């Protein structure tokens, strides 16, 4: 039975084929679900780069195990948002009194 990776994970290994300094030190693969990719693309405004969070762990045989997730965005603090004062208009010409 061949290896079946967990969704949204990957691994990178030392590059055993490296012969030139410009070649990568490590190579590997990531396995992303279409759902994660679509979710990240939908959350990204047009013209901007799609960003994902990447985490890595040192494992056996110099392998680094990876997980890939949708980028974390800190929720808006409604208390802080409500406490911010509303800017006053600079132009008084439309005030009727």
Number of C-alpha atoms within 10 A of each C-alpha: 3 4 5 7 12 12 14 18 19 20 20 18 16 15 13 9 11 13 9 8 7 7 11 12 14 16 15 13 11 17 16 17 12 11 9 16 15 11 11 16 17 11 12 13 9 9 6 8 9 15 14 14 10 14 12 15 11 12 11 8 8 11 17 18 18 18 18 18 16 17 13 9 6 6 6 8 8 8 8 8 9 9 8 8 7 7 6 7 7 6 7 9 7 7 6 5 5
